[in-house]
Amino acid sequence: MKRLLFLFILLSSSPVWAQTPVASPGPAVTVEVSRVHCLVRFVETLAGSSGGYRGSRRAFEQSRFNTPAARRWLRRYQNLDREPGFDREGYPVGRLGSQGNTNPAYMAASADARDLADLQRRTVGLLTNEVLASLDSVYRFFTPAFDTLAWLPHADELARLRPAYAEFLAQSRLMQKFGQLRTFYGSVWPDDLPYRIELNPQLDGNQSVGNLTFTNHAWVSGNVVLLDCHPKSRSFADGTGVVFHEMSHSLSAQQRLRLQQQLEGWYLRHPSPNRRSAYNLMEEALATVAGEWIYAQQKGQPEPGEWYNDDYINRYAKALYPLMTGYVERSQTIDSLFVSQAIGLFDRTFPQAATDYVNLFRKVLYWSNAEDFRAAILPFQDRFRSSFTYTSTPILNEAKPLAQAQSSEYFPVILVAQDHKATLDYLRKNLPALRGQRLRPEKSFLLSIMGPNGPIILVNAHDPAQFAAAAKLLEQQGHIDVKKPLVLLK
């Protein structure tokens, strides 16, 4: 007993040596090729999905398979309720985590399916049987085009590319670096939940040139990374900026709920008039920095030239790069200080953002009573790129769009085509920005002003062609002219 007591005292009094924490290997990753998945992706791309690679769609459109029958089948596919969605309660509206749909599960099932019949069996209950049967018919119709254009020319090369890309990821240890990005985002993504990179062939370009960029298009759906690539290329480092950019969006979607709520508050309670613009651009800007930081781990510095094909996002990401990468390399999670500094960088980078139409149209409400609603808003959509668009018709006594117009969340673009007097009276009564304006219903005009809840555009048109004229005028002006808010339309 004495010996045991002595040993206990000795151990208790011995110095405790700090152990160096073992770095996380980061989330797991697999690289896969699946014929069924590639077929599903092929049809989705032909139908104009926002996640599809346009070059592949153009290659199909220039082929002998682009027939009237094919276009009818694509319209049928587009009208299917194949991605029913749902809202997640408590998540900030507009963030990726606020909404979900069945697409991640369907894409994962397509990657696991042995054939189309197996895909149906794996997705029973995910979609209705009517939709599943229709999808199966669409896929079978497009199988000959898929085999001829996409699969048979590239299947062997994709099979060789898969282990080469997997070996590159293992040797480069980029997933461990990605684990640092996970810490910055404050995301819940366990190491043993793998990202599944599904290789799909790009159908345009000279596939035999060895120095082709590995990929210039990727999309993430849950843990499935939909990667369109040139099968013969082995320029992996050049493609990782795009791949990890998209994977970073999945980290944003899986950010802890409490942190998402805090982030929204930190942004929207900031005194800067650009706070909402900085918040709306946060998603793409942070993901762009993430992709460039991954690129820099391999090349020593970020890519030269343009990082993103959008001036605001490109410049904002470059301004944020030192700030964000400092947080990442210190294993520090995004916080209120980061947000304050990020908004300051936005203000200095874009001093005219509060009145710049390019910026304002990013998150827009189109509200109109035009009989041909699509024709009325199309001239504006053609001239101004939007990340989020909310559309509504008619105008009178519509509570939801009115609430959107009264808030500062969306940029209201209100297009009045009929019932001019009643509609303008209704708008003046409910929108404080319009109350000080003399609005003559018999005139056609464009009004673009800054109101107490933010900017607003009102077009009163007696001829549908005047909507196009108003859109062209806004493009020419470039920004709100506070000295001349009202312009008569001819």
C-alpha positions in Angstrom: 0.0 0.0 0.0 2.8 2.4 0.8 4.5 1.7 -2.5 1.2 2.3 -4.3 0.7 5.6 -2.4 4.2 6.7 -3.2 3.7 5.9 -6.9 0.4 7.9 -6.9 2.1 10.9 -5.2 5.1 10.7 -7.7 2.7 10.6 -10.7 0.6 13.5 -9.3 3.6 15.7 -8.8 5.2 15.0 -12.1 5.1 17.8 -14.7 2.4 17.5 -17.3 3.8 17.9 -20.8 1.5 19.6 -23.4 0.7 17.4 -26.4 0.8 18.9 -29.8 -2.7 18.6 -31.3 -2.9 16.3 -34.3 -4.2 18.2 -37.3 -7.4 16.9 -38.8 -6.9 15.2 -42.1 -10.0 17.1 -43.3 -13.2 15.7 -44.8 -12.8 12.4 -46.8 -13.0 12.6 -50.5 -13.6 10.0 -53.3 -13.4 10.5 -57.1 -15.9 8.5 -59.1 -17.2 7.9 -62.6 -20.8 6.6 -63.1 -22.5 6.1 -66.4 -25.9 6.6 -64.9 -24.9 9.8 -63.2 -23.3 11.1 -66.4 -26.5 10.4 -68.3 -28.6 12.2 -65.6 -26.2 15.1 -65.7 -26.2 15.2 -69.5 -30.0 15.6 -69.7 -30.0 18.2 -66.9 -27.4 20.2 -68.8 -29.3 20.0 -72.1 -32.4 21.3 -70.3 -30.5 24.5 -69.3 -29.9 23.8 -65.6 -28.0 26.6 -63.9 -25.5 24.0 -62.8 -24.9 22.6 -66.2 -21.9 23.4 -68.5 -23.1 25.6 -71.4 -20.4 24.3 -73.7 -21.7 20.8 -73.5 -25.2 22.1 -74.2 -24.0 24.0 -77.3 -22.2 20.8 -78.5 -25.5 19.0 -78.4 -27.4 21.8 -80.1 -24.9 21.6 -83.0 -25.3 17.9 -83.3 -27.7 15.8 -85.4 -29.5 14.8 -82.2 -31.0 18.3 -81.8 -34.3 17.5 -83.4 -37.9 18.9 -82.8 -38.6 15.7 -80.9 -35.6 16.2 -78.6 -36.7 19.7 -77.9 -40.2 18.5 -77.0 -38.7 15.9 -74.6 -36.6 18.6 -73.0 -39.6 20.8 -72.5 -41.3 17.8 -70.8 -38.3 17.4 -68.6 -38.3 21.1 -67.6 -41.9 20.9 -66.6 -41.5 18.0 -64.2 -41.6 18.6 -60.5 -38.2 16.8 -60.1 -36.7 18.9 -57.3 -39.4 19.6 -54.7 -38.1 22.0 -52.1 -38.6 23.0 -48.5 -37.7 25.9 -46.2 -35.6 25.3 -43.0 -37.1 27.2 -40.1 -34.9 29.7 -38.4 -32.3 30.1 -41.1 -31.7 33.5 -42.5 -33.6 34.0 -45.8 -31.3 34.1 -48.8 -28.6 31.9 -47.2 -27.9 28.6 -48.8 -28.8 26.8 -45.7 -32.3 28.3 -45.6 -33.7 26.0 -48.3 -33.4 22.4 -49.2 -34.6 20.1 -52.0 -34.4 16.5 -53.1 -31.6 17.0 -55.6 -28.6 16.0 -53.4 -30.3 12.6 -52.6 -31.2 12.1 -56.2 -27.7 12.9 -57.5 -26.2 10.5 -54.9 -28.6 7.8 -56.0 -27.7 8.3 -59.6 -24.0 7.9 -58.8 -24.7 4.6 -57.0 -27.2 3.2 -59.5 -26.1 0.3 -61.8 -28.7 1.2 -64.5 -31.8 3.2 -65.0 -34.1 0.6 -63.4 -31.8 0.6 -60.3 -32.1 4.4 -60.2 -35.9 4.1 -60.0 -35.6 1.6 -57.2 -33.2 3.8 -55.2 -35.4 6.9 -55.5 -38.9 5.5 -54.8 -40.5 7.8 -52.2 -38.0 10.6 -53.0 -40.2 11.7 -55.9 -43.6 10.6 -57.0 -43.8 7.5 -59.2 -45.3 9.6 -62.0 -42.2 11.9 -62.0 -39.9 8.9 -61.7 -41.5 7.2 -64.7 -41.3 10.4 -66.7 -37.7 10.9 -65.9 -36.9 7.3 -66.9 -38.6 7.9 -70.3 -36.6 11.1 -70.8 -33.3 9.4 -70.0 -34.1 6.5 -72.3 -34.9 8.9 -75.2 -31.6 10.7 -74.8 -29.4 7.6 -74.2 -28.4 7.3 -77.9 -27.3 11.0 -78.0 -25.5 10.6 -74.6 -23.7 7.4 -75.8 -22.6 9.0 -79.1 -21.6 12.5 -77.8 -20.5 12.0 -74.2 -20.0 8.4 -73.0 -18.4 6.3 -75.8 -15.8 8.9 -76.8 -14.7 9.6 -73.3 -15.4 6.7 -71.0 -12.0 5.1 -71.2 -10.2 8.4 -70.6 -12.5 9.1 -67.6 -11.6 5.7 -66.2 -7.9 6.7 -66.4 -8.6 10.2 -65.0 -10.4 9.0 -61.9 -7.4 7.3 -60.1 -5.0 10.0 -61.3 -7.2 12.7 -59.8 -7.7 10.7 -56.6 -3.9 10.3 -56.3 -3.4 14.0 -56.8 -5.8 14.8 -54.0 -4.2 12.3 -51.6 -0.6 13.6 -52.3 -1.4 17.3 -52.3 -3.2 17.1 -48.9 -5.6 19.7 -50.1 -8.5 18.2 -48.0 -6.5 19.0 -44.9 -6.3 22.6 -46.1 -10.0 22.4 -46.8 -10.5 21.4 -43.1 -9.0 24.9 -42.2 -11.7 26.4 -44.4 -14.3 24.4 -42.5 -13.1 26.0 -39.3 -13.3 29.5 -40.8 -16.9 28.9 -41.9 -17.8 27.4 -38.6 -19.4 24.4 -40.4 -20.6 21.0 -39.3 -19.0 18.6 -41.7 -17.6 15.4 -40.1 -14.3 14.1 -41.5 -15.9 10.7 -42.3 -18.6 12.3 -44.4 -17.0 12.1 -47.8 -17.2 14.5 -50.7 -18.0 12.5 -53.8 -16.4 14.1 -56.9 -18.3 12.8 -59.9 -16.4 13.3 -63.2 -18.4 14.3 -66.3 -16.9 15.0 -69.7 -17.0 18.4 -71.2 -18.1 18.1 -74.8 -16.5 21.2 -76.4 -13.0 22.0 -77.2 -10.0 19.9 -78.4 -9.9 17.1 -76.0 -6.6 15.8 -77.2 -4.5 18.8 -76.1 -2.7 17.9 -72.9 -2.4 21.3 -71.4 -6.1 22.0 -71.2 -7.4 23.4 -68.0 -8.6 20.5 -65.9 -12.1 22.0 -65.4 -13.8 25.4 -65.7 -17.1 24.3 -64.4 -18.2 22.6 -61.2 -21.4 22.4 -59.0 -22.0 21.1 -55.6 -25.2 19.3 -54.5 -25.0 18.1 -50.9 -21.8 16.1 -50.7 -21.8 15.4 -54.5 -19.4 17.6 -56.5 -20.6 17.6 -60.1 -17.4 18.2 -62.0 -17.4 18.9 -65.8 -13.8 18.3 -67.1 -11.7 17.7 -70.1 -10.9 14.0 -69.7 -7.4 14.1 -71.2 -6.2 16.9 -69.1 -4.0 16.4 -66.0 -3.7 20.1 -65.1 -5.2 19.4 -61.7 -3.9 22.4 -59.9 -5.5 24.8 -62.4 -8.9 23.2 -61.7 -8.9 23.1 -57.9 -9.8 26.8 -57.6 -13.2 26.1 -59.2 -13.7 22.7 -57.4 -12.9 24.0 -53.9 -14.9 27.2 -54.6 -18.0 25.1 -55.0 -17.2 22.8 -52.1 -16.9 26.0 -50.0 -20.5 26.7 -50.8 -21.4 23.4 -49.1 -19.6 24.6 -46.0 -21.5 27.8 -46.1 -24.8 25.8 -46.3 -23.8 23.7 -43.3 -22.7 26.6 -41.2 -24.0 26.3 -37.6 -27.5 27.8 -37.3 -26.6 30.1 -34.5 -23.6 31.4 -36.4 -25.7 32.0 -39.5 -28.1 34.1 -37.4 -25.3 36.0 -35.8 -23.7 36.7 -39.2 -26.9 38.2 -40.5 -27.2 40.4 -37.5 -23.6 41.6 -37.7 -24.1 42.6 -41.3 -27.5 44.1 -41.2 -27.0 46.1 -37.9 -23.9 47.7 -39.3 -24.3 51.5 -39.9 -22.9 51.4 -43.5 -25.5 52.0 -46.2 -23.8 49.2 -48.1 -24.3 46.6 -45.4 -26.9 44.6 -47.3 -24.9 44.7 -50.5 -21.9 43.4 -48.7 -24.0 40.7 -47.1 -25.6 39.6 -50.4 -22.1 39.3 -52.0 -20.6 37.6 -49.1 -21.3 34.0 -50.3 -19.6 34.3 -53.7 -16.8 36.5 -52.5 -15.8 34.1 -49.6 -16.0 31.1 -51.9 -13.8 32.8 -54.5 -11.2 33.6 -51.8 -11.3 30.0 -50.6 -10.7 28.7 -54.1 -7.8 31.1 -54.7 -6.3 30.2 -51.3 -6.3 26.5 -52.3 -4.7 27.4 -55.6 -2.0 29.4 -53.8 -1.2 26.4 -51.6 0.1 24.7 -54.7 1.4 27.6 -56.8 2.7 29.9 -54.0 0.3 32.7 -54.9 -3.3 33.2 -56.2 -4.1 33.2 -59.9 -3.1 36.3 -61.9 -5.8 38.2 -63.6 -9.5 37.9 -63.1 -10.8 35.5 -60.4 -14.5 35.7 -61.1 -16.5 36.9 -64.1 -18.2 39.6 -62.3 -16.5 42.9 -61.5 -18.1 43.3 -58.0 -17.3 39.8 -56.8 -13.9 39.8 -58.4 -12.8 43.0 -56.8 -14.5 42.3 -53.5 -12.8 38.9 -53.3 -9.4 40.4 -54.0 -10.0 43.0 -51.3 -11.0 40.3 -48.8 -8.2 37.9 -49.6 -5.7 39.1 -47.0 -8.3 39.3 -44.3 -9.9 36.0 -44.9 -6.7 34.0 -45.4 -5.4 35.4 -42.2 -8.3 34.0 -40.4 -8.0 30.7 -42.2 -4.3 30.3 -41.4 -4.9 31.1 -37.8 -7.7 28.5 -37.6 -10.1 31.3 -36.6 -13.8 31.2 -37.3 -15.6 34.2 -38.9 -16.7 36.7 -36.3 -18.2 40.2 -35.8 -14.7 41.8 -36.2 -14.3 40.1 -39.6 -17.7 41.3 -40.7 -17.0 44.9 -39.7 -13.7 44.9 -41.5 -15.3 43.2 -44.6 -18.0 45.9 -44.8 -15.3 48.6 -44.5 -13.4 47.0 -47.4 -16.6 46.9 -49.4 -17.3 50.6 -48.8 -13.8 51.6 -49.9 -13.8 49.3 -52.9 -17.3 50.4 -54.1 -18.0 54.0 -53.0 -20.9 54.2 -55.5 -22.5 50.9 -54.6 -25.6 52.4 -52.9 -26.8 53.9 -56.2 -25.1 51.7 -58.8 -27.6 49.7 -60.8 -25.2 46.8 -61.5 -25.1 46.3 -57.7 -28.8 47.1 -57.0 -30.2 44.7 -59.5 -28.4 41.7 -57.8 -31.4 41.0 -55.6 -34.5 42.4 -57.3 -38.2 42.3 -57.0 -40.1 42.6 -60.3 -43.6 43.6 -59.5 -45.9 44.3 -62.5 -49.5 44.3 -63.7 -48.6 43.9 -67.3 -50.6 41.4 -69.3 -47.4 40.0 -70.7 -45.4 39.9 -67.5 -42.4 38.1 -69.0 -42.1 40.6 -71.9 -42.2 43.5 -69.5 -39.4 42.3 -67.3 -37.2 40.7 -70.0 -35.5 44.0 -71.1 -34.3 44.5 -67.5 -33.1 41.0 -67.1 -31.2 41.2 -70.4 -29.3 44.3 -69.1 -28.8 43.6 -65.4 -27.6 40.4 -63.9 -29.4 39.2 -60.8 -28.4 36.6 -58.2 -31.8 36.5 -56.6 -35.0 37.4 -58.4 -38.5 37.6 -56.9 -41.4 38.2 -59.4 -45.0 38.9 -58.7 -48.2 39.9 -60.5 -50.6 41.7 -60.2 -50.0 44.8 -58.0 -53.2 45.8 -56.3 -53.8 44.3 -52.9 -51.0 41.8 -53.0 -49.6 41.5 -49.5 -46.4 39.5 -50.1 -44.8 41.6 -52.8 -45.9 44.7 -50.9 -44.0 43.5 -47.9 -41.0 42.8 -50.1 -41.1 46.3 -51.6 -41.5 47.9 -48.1 -38.4 46.1 -46.8 -34.9 46.7 -47.9 -34.2 43.1 -48.7 -35.0 43.4 -52.4 -34.6 46.2 -54.9 -38.2 47.0 -56.1 -38.7 47.5 -59.8 -42.3 48.2 -60.2 -43.8 48.1 -63.8 -47.2 49.6 -64.2 -48.9 48.8 -67.5 -52.7 49.3 -66.8 -55.1 50.7 -64.2 -52.6 53.5 -63.9 -54.4 55.9 -61.5 -55.6 53.2 -59.1 -52.3 51.5 -59.1 -50.2 54.7 -58.6 -52.6 55.8 -55.8 -52.2 52.4 -54.1 -48.4 52.5 -54.4 -48.1 56.0 -53.0 -50.3 55.1 -50.1 -48.2 52.1 -49.2 -44.6 53.0 -50.1 -43.2 56.0 -48.2 -40.6 56.6 -50.9 -43.3 57.7 -53.4 -45.4 59.9 -51.1 -43.4 63.0 -51.9 -43.5 62.5 -55.6 -46.0 63.9 -58.0 -47.0 60.9 -60.1 -49.3 61.7 -63.1 -51.0 58.5 -64.3 -51.7 59.9 -67.8 -47.9 60.3 -68.4 -45.3 57.6 -69.2 -42.3 58.0 -66.9 -39.4 56.4 -65.2 -38.8 57.2 -61.5 -35.6 56.1 -59.8 -35.1 57.4 -56.3 -33.6 56.7 -52.9 -36.3 56.2 -50.3 -36.3 55.8 -46.5 -36.1 52.0 -46.9 -33.7 52.1 -49.8 -33.8 52.6 -53.6 -36.8 52.0 -55.7 -37.7 52.1 -59.5 -41.2 52.8 -60.8 -42.0 52.7 -64.5 -45.4 53.9 -65.6 -45.9 52.9 -69.3 -48.8 53.3 -71.7 -47.0 51.4 -74.4 -45.3 48.0 -73.7 -42.3 49.1 -75.7 -41.6 51.8 -73.1 -40.4 49.2 -70.6 -37.6 48.4 -73.0 -36.9 52.1 -73.3 -36.8 52.5 -69.5 -34.4 49.5 -69.2 -32.1 51.0 -71.8 -32.1 54.3 -70.1 -31.2 52.8 -66.8 -28.3 51.0 -68.4 -27.1 54.3 -69.9 -27.4 56.2 -66.7 -25.6 53.5 -64.7 -26.7 54.8 -61.3 -29.5 56.7 -59.6 -29.4 60.4 -60.4 -30.7 62.0 -57.2 -30.9 65.4 -58.8 -33.1 64.2 -61.7 -35.1 61.2 -60.4 -38.0 61.5 -62.9 -37.7 61.1 -66.7 -40.6 61.2 -69.1 -40.7 58.3 -71.6 -41.6 58.9 -75.2 
